[in-house]
Amino acid sequence: MTDTENADLLLTVEKVLDDIRPHLMVDGGNIEIVELTEEGVLKIKWLGNCESCSMSLFTMKAGIEQAVIGKVPHVTSIIAVNGVNQ
């Protein structure tokens, strides 16, 4: 994948996350992209209250992962690099 293709994918992922962020911010949390690997693994970092929330894994699997993979098929999985569910 070229740098331009990767940048385009990351921009698309950011747009999907922008739709999700208001729901996280209501509870004092947020999410940040750390890296998108060649294999399609999206690494994220929980911010704010999401970092210590026991529901973060559920939020990632039931909300974030479904939304991102549904709109960005190159993304095969999402993992958190921090938080209670790392």
VEXDO-399408 format. One record per atom (N, C-alpha, C): atom name; residue in three letters; x, y, z. Coordinates in nm, 3 decimals. Layout:
<batis>
+----+-----+---------+---------+---------+
|  a |   r |      c1 |      c2 |      c3 |
+----+-----+---------+---------+---------+
| CA | ALA |       X |       Y |       Z |
...
+----+-----+---------+---------+---------+
</batis>
This chain:
<batis>
+----+-----+---------+---------+---------+
|  a |   r |      c1 |      c2 |      c3 |
+----+-----+---------+---------+---------+
|  N | MET |   0.084 |  -0.117 |   0.000 |
| CA | MET |   0.000 |   0.000 |   0.000 |
|  C | MET |   0.089 |   0.123 |   0.000 |
|  N | THR |   0.054 |   0.220 |  -0.081 |
| CA | THR |   0.133 |   0.342 |  -0.089 |
|  C | THR |   0.098 |   0.434 |   0.028 |
|  N | ASP |   0.183 |   0.533 |   0.050 |
| CA | ASP |   0.157 |   0.630 |   0.156 |
|  C | ASP |   0.026 |   0.705 |   0.131 |
|  N | THR |  -0.001 |   0.734 |   0.005 |
| CA | THR |  -0.124 |   0.805 |  -0.030 |
|  C | THR |  -0.247 |   0.719 |   0.000 |
|  N | GLU |  -0.239 |   0.590 |  -0.036 |
| CA | GLU |  -0.350 |   0.499 |  -0.007 |
|  C | GLU |  -0.373 |   0.487 |   0.143 |
|  N | ASN |  -0.264 |   0.476 |   0.218 |
| CA | ASN |  -0.274 |   0.466 |   0.364 |
|  C | ASN |  -0.336 |   0.594 |   0.421 |
|  N | ALA |  -0.292 |   0.708 |   0.371 |
| CA | ALA |  -0.346 |   0.836 |   0.419 |
|  C | ALA |  -0.496 |   0.846 |   0.389 |
|  N | ASP |  -0.536 |   0.799 |   0.270 |
| CA | ASP |  -0.678 |   0.801 |   0.233 |
|  C | ASP |  -0.760 |   0.710 |   0.325 |
|  N | LEU |  -0.706 |   0.592 |   0.355 |
| CA | LEU |  -0.774 |   0.500 |   0.446 |
|  C | LEU |  -0.789 |   0.561 |   0.584 |
|  N | LEU |  -0.681 |   0.622 |   0.633 |
| CA | LEU |  -0.685 |   0.684 |   0.766 |
|  C | LEU |  -0.786 |   0.798 |   0.770 |
|  N | LEU |  -0.794 |   0.874 |   0.663 |
| CA | LEU |  -0.892 |   0.983 |   0.657 |
|  C | LEU |  -1.035 |   0.927 |   0.663 |
|  N | THR |  -1.059 |   0.818 |   0.592 |
| CA | THR |  -1.191 |   0.755 |   0.596 |
|  C | THR |  -1.221 |   0.702 |   0.735 |
|  N | VAL |  -1.123 |   0.640 |   0.799 |
| CA | VAL |  -1.142 |   0.589 |   0.936 |
|  C | VAL |  -1.173 |   0.705 |   1.030 |
|  N | GLU |  -1.100 |   0.815 |   1.016 |
| CA | GLU |  -1.126 |   0.933 |   1.102 |
|  C | GLU |  -1.269 |   0.983 |   1.085 |
|  N | LYS |  -1.319 |   0.982 |   0.962 |
| CA | LYS |  -1.457 |   1.026 |   0.939 |
|  C | LYS |  -1.557 |   0.934 |   1.009 |
|  N | VAL |  -1.531 |   0.804 |   1.004 |
| CA | VAL |  -1.618 |   0.709 |   1.075 |
|  C | VAL |  -1.611 |   0.734 |   1.225 |
|  N | LEU |  -1.489 |   0.753 |   1.276 |
| CA | LEU |  -1.473 |   0.778 |   1.420 |
|  C | LEU |  -1.538 |   0.910 |   1.461 |
|  N | ASP |  -1.539 |   1.009 |   1.371 |
| CA | ASP |  -1.604 |   1.136 |   1.403 |
|  C | ASP |  -1.753 |   1.119 |   1.429 |
|  N | ASP |  -1.813 |   1.017 |   1.367 |
| CA | ASP |  -1.955 |   0.988 |   1.393 |
|  C | ASP |  -1.976 |   0.923 |   1.529 |
|  N | ILE |  -1.873 |   0.854 |   1.577 |
| CA | ILE |  -1.880 |   0.780 |   1.704 |
|  C | ILE |  -1.836 |   0.867 |   1.822 |
|  N | ARG |  -1.744 |   0.957 |   1.799 |
| CA | ARG |  -1.685 |   1.037 |   1.907 |
|  C | ARG |  -1.787 |   1.109 |   1.997 |
|  N | PRO |  -1.892 |   1.168 |   1.943 |
| CA | PRO |  -1.988 |   1.236 |   2.033 |
|  C | PRO |  -2.044 |   1.143 |   2.140 |
|  N | HIS |  -2.064 |   1.016 |   2.107 |
| CA | HIS |  -2.116 |   0.920 |   2.205 |
|  C | HIS |  -2.012 |   0.892 |   2.313 |
|  N | LEU |  -1.885 |   0.889 |   2.276 |
| CA | LEU |  -1.778 |   0.869 |   2.374 |
|  C | LEU |  -1.760 |   0.992 |   2.461 |
|  N | MET |  -1.770 |   1.109 |   2.399 |
| CA | MET |  -1.748 |   1.235 |   2.471 |
|  C | MET |  -1.854 |   1.263 |   2.576 |
|  N | VAL |  -1.975 |   1.210 |   2.555 |
| CA | VAL |  -2.082 |   1.227 |   2.654 |
|  C | VAL |  -2.037 |   1.173 |   2.789 |
|  N | ASP |  -1.960 |   1.066 |   2.786 |
| CA | ASP |  -1.911 |   1.004 |   2.909 |
|  C | ASP |  -1.768 |   1.046 |   2.943 |
|  N | GLY |  -1.718 |   1.151 |   2.877 |
| CA | GLY |  -1.585 |   1.203 |   2.908 |
|  C | GLY |  -1.472 |   1.127 |   2.843 |
|  N | GLY |  -1.500 |   1.056 |   2.734 |
| CA | GLY |  -1.397 |   0.978 |   2.668 |
|  C | GLY |  -1.375 |   1.021 |   2.525 |
|  N | ASN |  -1.282 |   0.952 |   2.461 |
| CA | ASN |  -1.252 |   0.976 |   2.320 |
|  C | ASN |  -1.164 |   0.863 |   2.271 |
|  N | ILE |  -1.127 |   0.870 |   2.145 |
| CA | ILE |  -1.046 |   0.767 |   2.082 |
|  C | ILE |  -0.951 |   0.833 |   1.983 |
|  N | GLU |  -0.833 |   0.777 |   1.970 |
| CA | GLU |  -0.731 |   0.832 |   1.881 |
|  C | GLU |  -0.667 |   0.718 |   1.802 |
|  N | ILE |  -0.644 |   0.741 |   1.674 |
| CA | ILE |  -0.576 |   0.642 |   1.591 |
|  C | ILE |  -0.427 |   0.647 |   1.621 |
|  N | VAL |  -0.368 |   0.531 |   1.644 |
| CA | VAL |  -0.224 |   0.520 |   1.665 |
|  C | VAL |  -0.156 |   0.476 |   1.535 |
|  N | GLU |  -0.215 |   0.373 |   1.471 |
| CA | GLU |  -0.151 |   0.317 |   1.352 |
|  C | GLU |  -0.249 |   0.228 |   1.277 |
|  N | LEU |  -0.232 |   0.222 |   1.146 |
| CA | LEU |  -0.301 |   0.124 |   1.063 |
|  C | LEU |  -0.191 |   0.042 |   0.997 |
|  N | THR |  -0.183 |  -0.085 |   1.033 |
| CA | THR |  -0.075 |  -0.170 |   0.983 |
|  C | THR |  -0.104 |  -0.216 |   0.841 |
|  N | GLU |  -0.001 |  -0.267 |   0.775 |
| CA | GLU |  -0.015 |  -0.323 |   0.640 |
|  C | GLU |  -0.117 |  -0.437 |   0.638 |
|  N | GLU |  -0.127 |  -0.509 |   0.750 |
| CA | GLU |  -0.219 |  -0.622 |   0.759 |
|  C | GLU |  -0.363 |  -0.579 |   0.785 |
|  N | GLY |  -0.385 |  -0.449 |   0.802 |
| CA | GLY |  -0.520 |  -0.399 |   0.824 |
|  C | GLY |  -0.562 |  -0.390 |   0.969 |
|  N | VAL |  -0.466 |  -0.400 |   1.061 |
| CA | VAL |  -0.497 |  -0.388 |   1.203 |
|  C | VAL |  -0.493 |  -0.240 |   1.240 |
|  N | LEU |  -0.606 |  -0.191 |   1.289 |
| CA | LEU |  -0.613 |  -0.052 |   1.333 |
|  C | LEU |  -0.583 |  -0.049 |   1.482 |
|  N | LYS |  -0.478 |   0.022 |   1.519 |
| CA | LYS |  -0.442 |   0.037 |   1.661 |
|  C | LYS |  -0.494 |   0.171 |   1.707 |
|  N | ILE |  -0.569 |   0.165 |   1.817 |
| CA | ILE |  -0.628 |   0.287 |   1.871 |
|  C | ILE |  -0.581 |   0.308 |   2.015 |
|  N | LYS |  -0.600 |   0.430 |   2.059 |
| CA | LYS |  -0.569 |   0.465 |   2.198 |
|  C | LYS |  -0.695 |   0.525 |   2.259 |
|  N | TRP |  -0.737 |   0.468 |   2.371 |
| CA | TRP |  -0.849 |   0.524 |   2.445 |
|  C | TRP |  -0.803 |   0.650 |   2.516 |
|  N | LEU |  -0.889 |   0.751 |   2.521 |
| CA | LEU |  -0.859 |   0.876 |   2.588 |
|  C | LEU |  -0.966 |   0.905 |   2.693 |
|  N | GLY |  -0.929 |   0.981 |   2.794 |
| CA | GLY |  -1.025 |   1.022 |   2.897 |
|  C | GLY |  -1.082 |   0.903 |   2.973 |
|  N | ASN |  -1.210 |   0.911 |   3.002 |
| CA | ASN |  -1.276 |   0.806 |   3.080 |
|  C | ASN |  -1.277 |   0.670 |   3.010 |
|  N | CYS |  -1.265 |   0.669 |   2.879 |
| CA | CYS |  -1.265 |   0.541 |   2.805 |
|  C | CYS |  -1.144 |   0.455 |   2.843 |
|  N | GLU |  -1.036 |   0.521 |   2.884 |
| CA | GLU |  -0.914 |   0.449 |   2.917 |
|  C | GLU |  -0.933 |   0.355 |   3.035 |
|  N | SER |  -1.019 |   0.392 |   3.129 |
| CA | SER |  -1.037 |   0.309 |   3.248 |
|  C | SER |  -1.176 |   0.245 |   3.255 |
|  N | CYS |  -1.253 |   0.260 |   3.151 |
| CA | CYS |  -1.391 |   0.208 |   3.151 |
|  C | CYS |  -1.393 |   0.057 |   3.127 |
|  N | SER |  -1.467 |  -0.013 |   3.210 |
| CA | SER |  -1.477 |  -0.158 |   3.195 |
|  C | SER |  -1.559 |  -0.198 |   3.072 |
|  N | MET |  -1.630 |  -0.104 |   3.013 |
| CA | MET |  -1.712 |  -0.132 |   2.894 |
|  C | MET |  -1.639 |  -0.101 |   2.763 |
|  N | SER |  -1.513 |  -0.060 |   2.770 |
| CA | SER |  -1.440 |  -0.021 |   2.650 |
|  C | SER |  -1.431 |  -0.133 |   2.547 |
|  N | LEU |  -1.408 |  -0.255 |   2.591 |
| CA | LEU |  -1.398 |  -0.367 |   2.497 |
|  C | LEU |  -1.533 |  -0.388 |   2.427 |
|  N | PHE |  -1.641 |  -0.382 |   2.500 |
| CA | PHE |  -1.774 |  -0.395 |   2.440 |
|  C | PHE |  -1.798 |  -0.281 |   2.340 |
|  N | THR |  -1.763 |  -0.159 |   2.379 |
| CA | THR |  -1.779 |  -0.044 |   2.291 |
|  C | THR |  -1.700 |  -0.064 |   2.163 |
|  N | MET |  -1.578 |  -0.116 |   2.175 |
| CA | MET |  -1.494 |  -0.136 |   2.057 |
|  C | MET |  -1.553 |  -0.244 |   1.967 |
|  N | LYS |  -1.591 |  -0.357 |   2.023 |
| CA | LYS |  -1.640 |  -0.469 |   1.942 |
|  C | LYS |  -1.780 |  -0.443 |   1.885 |
|  N | ALA |  -1.870 |  -0.392 |   1.966 |
| CA | ALA |  -2.009 |  -0.376 |   1.924 |
|  C | ALA |  -2.035 |  -0.246 |   1.849 |
|  N | GLY |  -1.950 |  -0.149 |   1.867 |
| CA | GLY |  -1.975 |  -0.020 |   1.802 |
|  C | GLY |  -1.867 |   0.020 |   1.704 |
|  N | ILE |  -1.751 |   0.043 |   1.756 |
| CA | ILE |  -1.642 |   0.098 |   1.675 |
|  C | ILE |  -1.598 |   0.000 |   1.566 |
|  N | GLU |  -1.571 |  -0.125 |   1.604 |
| CA | GLU |  -1.522 |  -0.221 |   1.506 |
|  C | GLU |  -1.624 |  -0.245 |   1.395 |
|  N | GLN |  -1.750 |  -0.261 |   1.430 |
| CA | GLN |  -1.853 |  -0.283 |   1.328 |
|  C | GLN |  -1.864 |  -0.164 |   1.234 |
|  N | ALA |  -1.861 |  -0.044 |   1.288 |
| CA | ALA |  -1.874 |   0.076 |   1.206 |
|  C | ALA |  -1.756 |   0.093 |   1.113 |
|  N | VAL |  -1.634 |   0.079 |   1.168 |
| CA | VAL |  -1.514 |   0.101 |   1.087 |
|  C | VAL |  -1.499 |  -0.007 |   0.981 |
|  N | ILE |  -1.508 |  -0.133 |   1.018 |
| CA | ILE |  -1.489 |  -0.242 |   0.922 |
|  C | ILE |  -1.600 |  -0.239 |   0.817 |
|  N | GLY |  -1.719 |  -0.199 |   0.855 |
| CA | GLY |  -1.829 |  -0.188 |   0.760 |
|  C | GLY |  -1.805 |  -0.084 |   0.652 |
|  N | LYS |  -1.731 |   0.021 |   0.685 |
| CA | LYS |  -1.708 |   0.129 |   0.589 |
|  C | LYS |  -1.566 |   0.129 |   0.532 |
|  N | VAL |  -1.475 |   0.058 |   0.597 |
| CA | VAL |  -1.335 |   0.052 |   0.552 |
|  C | VAL |  -1.293 |  -0.095 |   0.552 |
|  N | PRO |  -1.328 |  -0.168 |   0.447 |
| CA | PRO |  -1.301 |  -0.312 |   0.443 |
|  C | PRO |  -1.153 |  -0.350 |   0.459 |
|  N | HIS |  -1.062 |  -0.258 |   0.430 |
| CA | HIS |  -0.920 |  -0.289 |   0.449 |
|  C | HIS |  -0.887 |  -0.316 |   0.596 |
|  N | VAL |  -0.963 |  -0.254 |   0.686 |
| CA | VAL |  -0.942 |  -0.275 |   0.829 |
|  C | VAL |  -0.999 |  -0.412 |   0.865 |
|  N | THR |  -0.912 |  -0.498 |   0.918 |
| CA | THR |  -0.953 |  -0.636 |   0.951 |
|  C | THR |  -0.984 |  -0.653 |   1.099 |
|  N | SER |  -0.922 |  -0.571 |   1.183 |
| CA | SER |  -0.947 |  -0.578 |   1.327 |
|  C | SER |  -0.901 |  -0.448 |   1.391 |
|  N | ILE |  -0.946 |  -0.427 |   1.513 |
| CA | ILE |  -0.909 |  -0.308 |   1.589 |
|  C | ILE |  -0.862 |  -0.353 |   1.726 |
|  N | ILE |  -0.749 |  -0.298 |   1.768 |
| CA | ILE |  -0.698 |  -0.329 |   1.901 |
|  C | ILE |  -0.662 |  -0.199 |   1.973 |
|  N | ALA |  -0.681 |  -0.200 |   2.105 |
| CA | ALA |  -0.644 |  -0.085 |   2.187 |
|  C | ALA |  -0.503 |  -0.108 |   2.240 |
|  N | VAL |  -0.423 |  -0.003 |   2.237 |
| CA | VAL |  -0.286 |  -0.012 |   2.288 |
|  C | VAL |  -0.278 |   0.031 |   2.433 |
|  N | ASN |  -0.390 |   0.072 |   2.489 |
| CA | ASN |  -0.393 |   0.112 |   2.630 |
|  C | ASN |  -0.531 |   0.082 |   2.687 |
|  N | GLY |  -0.548 |   0.109 |   2.813 |
| CA | GLY |  -0.679 |   0.092 |   2.875 |
|  C | GLY |  -0.692 |  -0.042 |   2.944 |
|  N | VAL |  -0.809 |  -0.065 |   2.999 |
| CA | VAL |  -0.834 |  -0.185 |   3.078 |
|  C | VAL |  -0.845 |  -0.310 |   2.992 |
|  N | ASN |  -0.864 |  -0.296 |   2.864 |
| CA | ASN |  -0.885 |  -0.410 |   2.774 |
|  C | ASN |  -0.773 |  -0.423 |   2.672 |
|  N | GLN |  -0.656 |  -0.380 |   2.706 |
| CA | GLN |  -0.549 |  -0.387 |   2.607 |
|  C | GLN |  -0.499 |  -0.526 |   2.584 |
+----+-----+---------+---------+---------+
</batis>
